[in-house]
Amino acid sequence: MQSPRFLVEAVENDPVLPSGSEERFAGFGVMGVPFSSGYVLALRHFAASSVGPGYTSVWIRDPGGVWTMHSTVAPASSCPRYFGSALGSASTVGISIRWQDGYSFSVEVGDGLDLAWDVTLAATPVTRLMSAVAGSVPERLWRKRIFLRVMGAVAGPVLGAGHIGLTGRVPNGQSFGARPRQMWFVRGSKAHLRGHSLGQAAALPAQDRLGDFWIPQRGIFMIGSSVFEPFDPATHLGAEH
């Protein structure tokens, strides 16, 4: 299996959105890394988006359970479009992602947030198996909610990550479907927020979620795509609700 950096660069050079009329995104991300301090960090980088320019977003959950999202484009065109009603705040900031080698990268967020986050990935027999299975799934199955429910129910125990929801509804009301294609475990991660260490990577006492999107209890890095029900102001909450 090729390194995550190699595959990420291939996606960056030629991002392909899923077909369809939904709101669609393609890229990569860290689904979530819980820390012993009670913080959780997550990363999304979408090289292509059907609702605006590609963007990067960092999600932060504090020990009190309050989530904030920080993106390189406005909230209405990024993750708060779907999760805004569950957030303490959202902001538009500068975010950099720098790869040190094929399996390690760092994330830095400025503009007063002062987050420095290092991530090291690892391929294991389990992640290789899950990547092989996900990569062989035809497009028509990714469109079936029942398939996504079954795959999520299987993936959680296999990956040792608690509950994983690949379909359902986000806090702002839109239905969603996640389509992982390749995955790796986060082998190591450390982060400093405003100069303070977030501790060691460790599962939360109780798994957290945002709507039907569950945050894995161990760090998982994925390349893939996601689709969301088109925004309808009559039935869905706004990005900054």
N, C-alpha and C positions, 0 to 999 in steps of 0.2 A: 504494500500500500504506500502511495506517495505521501510525502510530508504534508501536514496541514498548510504550511506556508505556500508550498507549490500549488496546492489546489485552490487556496484563497486567491493567489495571484491570477490563476486561470479564470476564476469568477470575476475578479476585478477587470480583467482585460476583455471579457466577453460575457457580461451578465445576461441571463435569459430569464425573463419573467414567465410564470405559468400562463397558459392561455386562459381565456375566459373574461367575463364581465365584472368579476369581483375586484376589490382593491387588492393589488398584488405586490409582493416584495421578494427580492432574491438577494442572498448574501450569506453572512455567517454571524455567529455570536456565541457568547458564553451564556448558557441558559440561566445560570445563577451559581454563585459560590457563597455558601454560608460560612460565617466566621465565629470563633469562640466568643467574641465580644457581643454577639447578637446582631451584628451588621450582616447584610447580604449585598453583594455587588452582582450586577448583570450587565452584559454588553450586547448591543445589536449594531451591526454595520450592514446596511443594505446598499449594495452597489447600484441597484435599480429599484425604482418605485413607480407605480402607476398613478400616484397622487401628487407627485412633485419630484424634486431632485433626490438623488441618493443621499443618505445621511448616516451619521453615527449617533448612538444614544447610549448613555450610561444610566443604569437604574441603581438607586441606593435605598436600602431599607435600614432604618436605625433600630437600636435595641428596643425602642418603644413600639415598633411595628409600623412606623410612619414611612411611606414610600415617597421618594422624589425622583423625577426623571429629567435628565439634562441632555439636550440634543443639539446638533449642529444646524438644524433648521427649525422653523417655528413650530410650536406645539400642534397646530392644526394639520401639519404635513408630516408629523412624526409620531412616535409611540403614544403621547398623550391623546391623540385622536381617538384612541381605543381605551386608554386606561385613566384618562384625566380625572374622572369622578372619584377614583380611589386614591388620589395623590394628595400629599400635603402641599406640594408645589411642583411647578415645572419651569424650566428655564432654557434659554438658547445660549450655548457656550461654545468655546473652542475645545475640540477633543483630538488628540493625536494617538495613533496606534503605530508602534514601531516593532518590527520583528528583529530579534537578536540572532536567531537561527531558525531551522526548520520547525522547531517545536516550542519556541519561547518567544513571547512578545510582552511589551509594556504598554499601558494605557495611561495617558496623562490628561487631566481636565483642569483647565485654568479658570480665569474669570472669577476669582474669589473662592472657588470650591476647593482648589488645592488638593486634588486627589492624584496619587501616584500608585499604580497597581501593576504588579508583575504576575504573569501567568506562565506556567510550564505545562505542556500537554504530553500525554502518553497514549500510545496505541496498545491495547491488550487483546487477548483472544476474544473477549466479550465485545469490545467495541468494533473489532474487525468483523465479527459475525453480524452484529447489528447493522453495520455499514453495508455489508454484502447483501443482507436481506432488504434493507431500505433502498439500495441502489437498483435492485432488480424489480421493484414494484412498478407496474405500468401506471401511466398517468390516470387512466380511468378509475383505478382503485383509490388513488389519493383523493378523488372527488367524492367518495362515499363515506358519509359520516360514521356508519357502522364499522367500516374497516378502520378508520382512525381511532375509534373508541377501543376496538379490540387490540390494535397495535400499541396504544398507550397503556392499556391494562397489562399487556405482556412486557413491555419495555421497562416499566418501573421496577418490578422485582428482579428482572434479569440484570439491569444496570445497578441494582442496589441503591436506587435514588428516591425511594418512596413512590408516591403517586405521580404519574405523568399524564397530563391531559393534552392530547393533540387536537381536540375539537371541543366546542362548547360556546360559551358567550363571555366576552370581556366585560369589564365593569360599565362601560358606556353603552352596552346593549347589543353590539354587533356580534354576529356569529363568526367563528374563525376556524381555520384549519391549518395546522402546522405540517410541513413536509420535510423532515430531515432526510438528507442523502448520505452524508458521511458524519462520523462522530468520533470523538476522542474524550478520554477522561482528563480532567485537570489534575495533574500529578502533584503540583505544588502551586501555592499562591500566597502572596503577601501584599499588603496594601497599607498606605498611610493616608489618612484624611485630615487635612489641616495640621499635619505634623504628628498625629497620633496613630499608633499602630492599631489595626483592627483585629489583631490576634492571629491564631492559627485557623486554617480551614477546618470546620467541624460542623456537623449537622445541627440544626436548630432543635430545641426540645419539642417543638410542635411545628410541623411543616406548614409553610405559609403559601398563600395563593392570592392571585388577583383575578377575581371572577372565577372562571373555570380554568384559568392558566395557573398551574401549580409550579412552584419553584423547586427544582430538584434538591434533594438533601445531600447531594454531592456535586462537585463541579463537573459540568459536561459542556463541551464545545461542539457545535454543530455547524455544518454547511448545508444550506437548503433554501426553502422558500416558505412563504406563508400567504394565506388569502383571508380577506375579511369581507363581510357583507358590506355593500356600498353604504356610505353614510347617508342617513335620512334625518334631517333636523326635526321631523315630526315625531320620530320614535326613538332617536338616539340622543344621548347627552353629548354636549360639546367638549372639545379638548380642554377647556379651562373652566369647566362647570364648577 
